[in-house]
Amino acid sequence: MIFGLGNPGRKYADTRHNAGFLVIDRLSQRWGAPVDQRQFGAEIGKALIGTRSSMLVKPQSFMNLSGQPAASIKGYYKADNEDIVVIHDDLDIEFGDVRVKKGGGHGGHNGLRDINQKIGKDYVRVRVGVSRPPAQWDTADYVLGTWSEDQRGQLGAAVDRAADAVETILRDGPAAAMNIYNTRPKSTRQTSQLPSGDSE
């Protein structure tokens, strides 16, 4: 089960907090698996990847309530946490970089906080870097703001990298994915400019 975190609705479609949704959409395109079913407060698509039956999930309950759809779907399909991958934006990772992690705290991310409360912490995460906001910015305004022009130009490559990480997890396991994505040299991209579309 691959959960991409975000907020539903056109208002939030182009925001940093919706990085998880973007990766689900990319996997949906790659796999020919439309995410067009509604179940337990989420949009769902299903695909057979190799010999593994996989599910793409976009919770529609807003970010800070992501845990209930995750818990309901997990319970209905009798899944274990080791079979769950959660894709989310991460302020502590530079934009364009991707990291893979198993377990751990929520780090202030409201979607992860709710999921941890509902199903526990021992699932696999694909962390999509969005970088920290400039010092004068409110964090909530930043993650709910739109991508800067510089970021938007590189966003497709970042989404592809995260989708590749998910496929590596499915094919070779989390440890192999960590060896690949957690040892990449740090990006040298410049992302500190005032993001377009956001207010000062």
C-alpha positions as CSV (number, residue, x, y, z in Angstrom):
1,M,0.0,0.0,0.0
2,I,1.5,3.3,-1.1
3,F,0.0,6.3,0.5
4,G,0.8,9.8,-0.9
5,L,0.0,12.6,1.5
6,G,-1.6,15.9,0.5
7,N,-4.7,18.0,0.7
8,P,-7.6,17.5,-1.6
9,G,-9.0,20.2,-3.9
10,R,-7.8,22.5,-6.6
11,K,-6.8,25.1,-4.1
12,Y,-3.9,22.9,-2.8
13,A,-2.9,21.1,-6.0
14,D,0.2,23.1,-6.7
15,T,1.5,23.4,-3.1
16,R,4.6,21.9,-1.5
17,H,2.5,19.9,1.0
18,N,1.0,18.0,-1.9
19,A,4.3,16.4,-3.0
20,G,3.0,13.0,-2.0
21,F,0.0,13.3,-4.3
22,L,2.3,14.3,-7.2
23,V,4.3,11.1,-6.7
24,I,1.2,9.0,-6.6
25,D,0.0,10.6,-9.9
26,R,3.4,9.8,-11.5
27,L,3.2,6.2,-10.4
28,S,-0.3,6.0,-11.6
29,Q,0.8,7.2,-15.1
30,R,3.8,4.7,-15.2
31,W,1.7,1.8,-14.1
32,G,-1.4,2.5,-16.1
33,A,-3.4,2.4,-12.8
34,P,-5.9,5.2,-12.6
35,V,-6.5,6.4,-9.0
36,D,-10.3,6.7,-9.6
37,Q,-11.9,4.5,-7.0
38,R,-13.3,5.9,-3.7
39,Q,-13.0,3.9,-0.5
40,F,-12.7,4.7,3.2
41,G,-12.2,8.4,2.5
42,A,-9.4,8.0,-0.1
43,E,-8.9,7.8,-3.8
44,I,-7.4,4.4,-4.7
45,G,-5.8,2.8,-7.8
46,K,-4.7,-0.9,-8.0
47,A,-1.9,-2.5,-10.1
48,L,0.1,-5.7,-10.3
49,I,3.7,-4.7,-10.2
50,G,5.8,-7.8,-11.0
51,T,4.2,-10.4,-8.7
52,R,3.1,-7.9,-6.1
53,S,-0.4,-6.5,-5.9
54,S,0.0,-2.8,-5.1
55,M,-2.4,-0.1,-4.2
56,L,-1.9,3.7,-4.8
57,V,-3.8,5.8,-2.2
58,K,-4.5,9.5,-1.9
59,P,-6.3,10.2,1.4
60,Q,-9.0,12.9,0.9
61,S,-9.4,13.8,4.6
62,F,-6.9,16.7,4.6
63,M,-3.3,16.3,5.8
64,N,-3.8,16.4,9.5
65,L,-6.4,13.7,9.4
66,S,-4.5,11.3,7.1
67,G,-4.4,8.6,9.7
68,Q,-8.0,7.4,9.6
69,P,-8.1,6.5,5.9
70,A,-4.8,4.8,6.4
71,A,-6.0,2.8,9.3
72,S,-9.3,1.9,7.7
73,I,-7.6,0.7,4.5
74,K,-4.9,-1.2,6.4
75,G,-7.6,-2.9,8.5
76,Y,-9.9,-3.8,5.6
77,Y,-7.1,-5.4,3.6
78,K,-5.4,-6.9,6.7
79,A,-2.0,-5.3,5.8
80,D,1.0,-5.2,7.9
81,N,2.9,-1.9,8.5
82,E,5.9,-3.4,6.7
83,D,3.8,-3.5,3.5
84,I,3.0,0.3,3.8
85,V,4.9,3.1,2.1
86,V,4.1,6.7,2.9
87,I,5.3,9.5,0.6
88,H,5.4,13.0,2.1
89,D,7.1,16.4,1.8
90,D,10.0,17.0,4.1
91,L,11.3,20.4,5.2
92,D,14.6,18.9,6.5
93,I,15.7,17.7,3.1
94,E,16.9,19.9,0.3
95,F,14.5,20.4,-2.6
96,G,15.1,17.8,-5.3
97,D,16.5,15.2,-2.9
98,V,14.7,12.1,-1.8
99,R,15.4,9.9,1.3
100,V,14.0,6.6,2.4
101,K,13.4,5.8,6.0
102,K,11.7,3.1,8.1
103,G,9.9,4.2,11.3
104,G,10.7,7.2,13.4
105,G,8.9,10.3,14.7
106,H,6.7,12.7,12.8
107,G,9.2,15.6,12.9
108,G,6.3,18.1,13.1
109,H,4.6,16.8,10.0
110,N,0.9,16.7,10.8
111,G,0.1,14.0,8.3
112,L,2.7,11.7,9.8
113,R,1.7,12.6,13.3
114,D,-1.9,11.4,12.7
115,I,-0.8,8.2,10.9
116,N,1.6,7.4,13.7
117,Q,-1.2,7.7,16.2
118,K,-3.5,5.5,14.1
119,I,-1.3,2.7,12.9
120,G,2.1,3.1,14.6
121,K,5.5,4.2,13.3
122,D,7.0,1.1,11.7
123,Y,6.2,1.7,8.0
124,V,8.5,2.8,5.2
125,R,8.7,6.5,4.2
126,V,9.7,8.2,1.0
127,R,10.7,11.7,2.0
128,V,10.5,14.3,-0.7
129,G,12.7,17.3,0.0
130,V,11.1,20.8,-0.2
131,S,13.8,22.7,1.8
132,R,13.3,25.0,4.7
133,P,11.6,28.3,4.2
134,P,13.5,31.6,4.5
135,A,14.0,32.7,8.1
136,Q,11.1,35.2,8.0
137,W,8.6,32.8,6.7
138,D,5.9,30.9,8.7
139,T,6.3,27.2,8.1
140,A,2.6,26.5,7.5
141,D,2.4,29.3,5.0
142,Y,5.5,27.9,3.2
143,V,4.3,24.3,2.9
144,L,0.8,25.5,1.8
145,G,2.4,27.9,-0.7
146,T,3.1,27.2,-4.4
147,W,6.4,26.1,-5.8
148,S,8.9,28.8,-6.7
149,E,9.8,29.2,-10.4
150,D,13.2,27.6,-9.8
151,Q,11.5,24.7,-8.0
152,R,8.8,24.3,-10.6
153,G,11.4,23.9,-13.3
154,Q,13.0,21.0,-11.5
155,L,9.9,19.5,-9.9
156,G,9.3,16.8,-12.6
157,A,12.8,15.4,-12.0
158,A,12.2,15.4,-8.2
159,V,8.9,13.6,-8.6
160,D,10.5,11.0,-10.9
161,R,13.2,10.4,-8.3
162,A,10.7,9.8,-5.6
163,A,8.7,7.4,-7.9
164,D,11.9,5.6,-8.7
165,A,12.5,5.2,-4.9
166,V,9.1,3.7,-4.4
167,E,9.7,1.2,-7.3
168,T,13.1,0.3,-5.8
169,I,11.4,-0.4,-2.4
170,L,8.9,-2.7,-4.1
171,R,11.5,-4.5,-6.2
172,D,14.5,-4.8,-3.9
173,G,13.2,-3.8,-0.4
174,P,13.7,-0.7,1.8
175,A,17.3,-1.4,2.8
176,A,18.4,-1.4,-0.9
177,A,16.4,1.8,-1.5
178,M,18.1,3.4,1.5
179,N,21.5,2.5,0.2
180,I,20.7,4.2,-3.1
181,Y,18.8,7.3,-2.1
182,N,20.3,8.1,1.3
183,T,23.8,8.3,0.1
184,R,23.3,10.7,-2.8
185,P,25.6,13.7,-2.7
186,K,23.7,16.7,-1.4
187,S,22.1,18.8,-4.1
188,T,23.7,22.2,-4.9
189,R,20.4,23.7,-6.1
190,Q,19.6,27.2,-5.0
191,T,16.1,27.3,-3.6
192,S,16.1,30.2,-1.1
193,Q,14.4,32.7,-3.5
194,L,11.0,34.0,-2.4
195,P,8.6,31.5,-3.9
196,S,6.3,32.9,-6.5
197,G,2.6,32.9,-5.8
198,D,3.2,33.3,-2.0
199,S,2.7,36.5,0.0
200,E,5.5,38.2,1.8
